[in-house]
Amino acid sequence: MYGDGKDSAGATVVLYAKRGPNWERVRGWPGHNGKKGWTAEHRAGDNRSPVGVFTLTDAGGVLADPGTRLPYTRSASFAAPRWWAKSHWHDFDYVIAIDYNRVKGAPPDDPTRPEGEERGGGIWLHMDHGSGTSACVSVSRAAMEHLLRMLDPDEHPVVVMGDRAALKE
């Protein structure tokens, strides 16, 4: 996924699949990242998404598993607080944990932060609400369902994410 700019919340999420020796673009969607953009030095509460390459190992959400091969945790604990704006109430109907400062194999909402609380965590790919996030990446419900069904843990999926300039480095 790539952002429009270092300080931009707009992004494009693109799914690639390895076919033989080549990577082929399968599909792309508009999305959002941290409301203040991107950073290579993510800190809790900075409202920027971390730049890097991260594995995708666990999924979950409020809704039933749509047919993913990733370990899936269904729980009402994913529900957004009702004091949030209504546009955010369904953000966590489906989530895929981005393995930034988290324990792989744990449910996405596990609060353990191996690199410390100050580094932040709880970075997910989740459903979009039409604007920037606190640090997560968001896409439409249809995109989330597609990704959940396509990602195969045996293929060791990763997300490469950042603003265009950072990804060129």
Buried (B, 14 or more C-beta within 10 A) or exposed (E): BBBBEBBBBBBBBBBEBEEEEEEEEEEBBEBBBBBBBBBEEBBBEBBBBBBBEBBBBBBBBBBEBBEBBBBBBBEEEBBBEEEEEEEBBBBBBBBBBBBBBBBEEBBBBBEEBEEEEEBBBBBBBBBBBEEBBBBBBBBBBEBBBBBBEBBEBEEEBBBEBBBBEBBEE
